[in-house]
């Protein structure tokens, strides 16, 4: 019989993309107020692989990831997603978002994103939020799954998450 125990704390990773890089300065400040000091910020990364967001947000879109110094409890992910949804609402004009904010967490063995959309591989958390197993760390590297978004399977994001993982393991 397995014995329940508390899971390890996770590294909060938030992906933001926007057409207006200046919006992200204010969004980052609000995220820091909510989740503590920002620890690592990615360089600006190109937004590739889809034009799904173009009608709402325009183009070109620019992406930036940030992590936070303090670790989180894994079961906080649903509340964090609800907070970022509200923040997206604050940064909207005429019903269109100016920024998309996608929170997730990193553990030694996996990277998980939060979403409000159900699908076959997503696990319901609570309050309308699901966990999406996006990447697994296996045999020394992150590996995409059949459903992993193509940008998360790409080298720029994998490289950034590898760096985050190394610092996270050092902190543990």
WOZI-V248471 format. One record per residue. N is the residue number from 0. SS is DSSP state (2 for helix, 1 for strand, 0 for the rest). PSI is psi as a letter, one per 20 degrees, with the letter a starting at -180 (999 if undefined). Layout:
[[N,SS,PSI] [N,SS,PSI]]
//
This chain:
[[0,0,p] [1,0,q] [2,0,p] [3,0,q] [4,0,r] [5,0,p] [6,0,r] [7,0,q] [8,0,q] [9,1,r] [10,1,o] [11,1,p] [12,1,p] [13,1,p] [14,1,p] [15,1,p] [16,1,q] [17,1,r] [18,0,h] [19,0,o] [20,2,h] [21,2,h] [22,2,h] [23,2,h] [24,2,g] [25,2,g] [26,2,g] [27,2,h] [28,2,g] [29,2,h] [30,2,g] [31,2,h] [32,2,h] [33,2,h] [34,2,j] [35,0,a] [36,0,q] [37,1,p] [38,1,g] [39,1,p] [40,1,p] [41,0,r] [42,0,r] [43,0,p] [44,1,q] [45,1,q] [46,0,o] [47,0,a] [48,0,i] [49,0,q] [50,0,j] [51,0,h] [52,0,i] [53,2,g] [54,2,h] [55,2,g] [56,2,i] [57,0,a] [58,0,r] [59,0,q] [60,0,q] [61,1,q] [62,1,q] [63,1,p] [64,1,q] [65,1,q] [66,1,r] [67,1,q] [68,0,g] [69,0,p] [70,0,q] [71,1,r] [72,0,p] [73,2,h] [74,2,j] [75,2,i] [76,2,g] [77,2,g] [78,2,h] [79,2,g] [80,2,g] [81,2,h] [82,2,g] [83,2,h] [84,2,g] [85,2,g] [86,2,g] [87,2,h] [88,2,h] [89,2,h] [90,0,l] [91,1,q] [92,1,p] [93,0,l] [94,0,j] [95,1,p] [96,1,q] [97,0,i] [98,1,q] [99,1,p] [100,1,o] [101,1,o] [102,1,q] [103,1,a] [104,1,q] [105,1,p] [106,1,r] [107,0,h] [108,0,i] [109,1,r] [110,1,p] [111,1,p] [112,1,q] [113,1,q] [114,1,q] [115,0,j] [116,0,p] [117,0,q] [118,0,r] [119,0,h] [120,0,j] [121,0,q] [122,1,p] [123,1,p] [124,1,f] [125,1,r] [126,0,k] [127,0,j] [128,1,p] [129,1,q] [130,1,p] [131,1,o] [132,1,o] [133,1,g] [134,1,q] [135,1,q] [136,1,o] [137,1,p] [138,0,l] [139,0,j] [140,1,q] [141,1,p] [142,1,p] [143,1,q] [144,0,r] [145,0,h] [146,0,i] [147,0,p] [148,0,p] [149,2,h] [150,2,h] [151,2,h] [152,2,i] [153,0,q] [154,2,h] [155,2,g] [156,2,g] [157,2,g] [158,2,g] [159,2,g] [160,2,h] [161,2,g] [162,2,g] [163,2,g] [164,2,g] [165,2,g] [166,2,h] [167,2,g] [168,2,h] [169,2,g] [170,2,h] [171,0,999]]
//
